[in-house]
Amino acid sequence: MENQASTAPVMRSFSKAETEASPLKTILVFTLMAILGIGTGFVISYYTHQTGNALLPLSGGGQTTKGQTFGSDDTRTFKDIADGTLKEGGINGEGQYHLVRSGGDSQNVYLTSSSLDLSKFVGKKIKVWGETQEAQSAGWLMDVGRVEIL
């Protein structure tokens, strides 16, 4: 058997009508993409809210009892732990709250949180899990991800 060369050309010329998309078709494609994008955003937002990956406020009208925990279970990210009584105020613009611990002011842990409303715990003895942040003035600055009432 011999190799027979194909007589069909390798490249094909398209007519002008085949290469131009109609403006209506383009508008419909972009409209469909926008609707699908918005719909996807709503679905993701709904399920994120349902699983608790959004900001985590206290439920139950602010009632807290000893042993309750609030926030993330991600102990790989929030691996640093401290406990004490939560007070309002940071130091030189670092942290919005601080934990008062035995040993004086030098032992305070200054806290901020992007996932919990720490104001609900002011005046309570708590244990926090967080991630230590770089600080200029605070001896220890932590982004809190989990709180337990002691």
C-alpha positions as CSV (number, residue, x, y, z in Angstrom):
1,M,0.0,0.0,0.0
2,E,1.2,3.3,-0.9
3,N,0.7,6.6,1.0
4,Q,-1.7,8.6,-0.9
5,A,-1.5,12.4,-0.3
6,S,-4.8,14.1,0.6
7,T,-6.0,16.5,-2.0
8,A,-7.9,18.6,0.6
9,P,-6.2,21.9,1.5
10,V,-4.7,22.2,4.9
11,M,-6.1,25.7,5.4
12,R,-9.6,26.8,4.6
13,S,-10.8,30.3,3.8
14,F,-13.9,31.4,5.7
15,S,-16.5,33.8,4.2
16,K,-17.0,37.2,5.8
17,A,-20.4,36.1,7.2
18,E,-18.8,33.2,9.0
19,T,-16.2,35.3,10.8
20,E,-18.3,38.2,12.0
21,A,-20.5,37.7,15.1
22,S,-23.7,39.6,15.2
23,P,-24.0,42.3,17.8
24,L,-27.2,40.7,19.2
25,K,-25.4,37.4,19.7
26,T,-22.5,39.2,21.5
27,I,-24.9,41.1,23.8
28,L,-26.8,37.8,24.6
29,V,-23.5,36.0,25.5
30,F,-22.4,38.8,27.8
31,T,-25.8,39.1,29.4
32,L,-25.9,35.3,30.1
33,M,-22.3,35.5,31.5
34,A,-23.4,38.4,33.9
35,I,-26.5,36.5,35.1
36,L,-24.5,33.3,35.7
37,G,-21.8,35.3,37.6
38,I,-24.3,37.0,39.8
39,G,-26.2,33.8,40.4
40,T,-22.9,32.0,41.4
41,G,-22.1,34.9,43.8
42,F,-25.5,34.5,45.5
43,V,-25.1,30.8,45.8
44,I,-21.6,31.0,47.3
45,S,-22.7,33.8,49.7
46,Y,-25.7,31.7,50.8
47,Y,-23.7,28.6,51.6
48,T,-20.8,30.5,53.2
49,H,-23.4,32.1,55.5
50,Q,-24.9,28.8,56.3
51,T,-21.6,27.1,57.2
52,G,-20.5,30.0,59.4
53,N,-17.5,31.2,57.5
54,A,-18.7,34.8,57.7
55,L,-18.3,37.1,60.7
56,L,-19.4,35.1,63.8
57,P,-21.6,37.2,66.1
58,L,-22.9,35.6,69.3
59,S,-26.3,34.0,69.1
60,G,-28.9,33.7,71.8
61,G,-29.2,37.4,72.7
62,G,-25.7,37.7,74.0
63,Q,-26.1,35.0,76.7
64,T,-22.8,33.3,77.4
65,T,-22.2,30.4,79.8
66,K,-19.0,28.8,81.1
67,G,-17.6,26.3,78.6
68,Q,-19.2,27.8,75.5
69,T,-16.9,28.3,72.5
70,F,-17.3,30.7,69.6
71,G,-15.5,31.0,66.3
72,S,-13.3,28.8,64.1
73,D,-12.1,25.2,64.8
74,D,-9.0,25.9,62.6
75,T,-6.3,25.2,65.1
76,R,-3.6,25.2,62.4
77,T,-4.2,28.9,61.7
78,F,-5.2,29.9,65.2
79,K,-2.4,28.0,67.1
80,D,-1.5,30.6,69.7
81,I,-3.4,30.4,73.0
82,A,-3.8,32.9,75.9
83,D,-6.3,33.4,78.7
84,G,-7.4,36.2,81.0
85,T,-10.1,38.8,81.5
86,L,-11.0,40.8,78.4
87,K,-10.9,44.6,78.7
88,E,-11.5,47.3,76.1
89,G,-8.7,49.3,74.6
90,G,-5.4,48.6,72.8
91,I,-2.0,50.2,73.1
92,N,-0.8,53.0,70.7
93,G,-3.4,52.0,68.1
94,E,-2.6,48.3,68.2
95,G,-5.6,46.0,69.1
96,Q,-9.1,47.1,70.1
97,Y,-9.1,44.9,73.3
98,H,-6.6,43.3,75.7
99,L,-6.5,40.3,78.0
100,V,-5.4,41.2,81.5
101,R,-3.2,38.4,82.8
102,S,-1.3,37.9,86.1
103,G,2.1,39.5,86.1
104,G,1.1,43.1,85.4
105,D,0.7,45.2,82.2
106,S,3.7,43.6,80.6
107,Q,1.8,40.3,80.4
108,N,-1.2,41.8,78.6
109,V,-2.2,40.3,75.2
110,Y,-3.6,42.9,72.8
111,L,-6.3,41.6,70.6
112,T,-8.1,42.2,67.3
113,S,-10.4,39.9,65.4
114,S,-11.6,39.8,61.9
115,S,-14.0,37.0,62.5
116,L,-15.5,37.5,66.0
117,D,-17.3,40.3,67.8
118,L,-15.1,40.5,70.9
119,S,-17.2,43.3,72.5
120,K,-19.6,40.6,73.7
121,F,-16.9,39.1,75.9
122,V,-15.7,42.3,77.7
123,G,-15.4,41.8,81.4
124,K,-15.4,38.0,81.1
125,K,-12.6,35.5,81.8
126,I,-11.9,33.9,78.5
127,K,-9.4,31.7,76.6
128,V,-8.5,32.8,73.1
129,W,-6.9,31.0,70.1
130,G,-5.4,33.3,67.5
131,E,-2.5,34.1,65.3
132,T,0.3,36.3,66.6
133,Q,0.8,39.5,64.6
134,E,3.8,41.8,64.2
135,A,3.5,44.7,66.6
136,Q,5.3,48.0,67.2
137,S,4.2,48.8,70.7
138,A,2.3,45.7,72.0
139,G,4.3,43.0,73.6
140,W,1.9,40.4,72.2
141,L,-0.7,41.3,69.5
142,M,-3.0,38.5,68.4
143,D,-5.8,38.2,65.7
144,V,-8.4,36.0,67.5
145,G,-10.3,33.3,65.7
146,R,-11.8,31.3,68.6
147,V,-13.0,32.2,72.1
148,E,-14.0,30.0,75.1
149,I,-15.8,31.3,78.2
150,L,-13.9,30.2,81.3
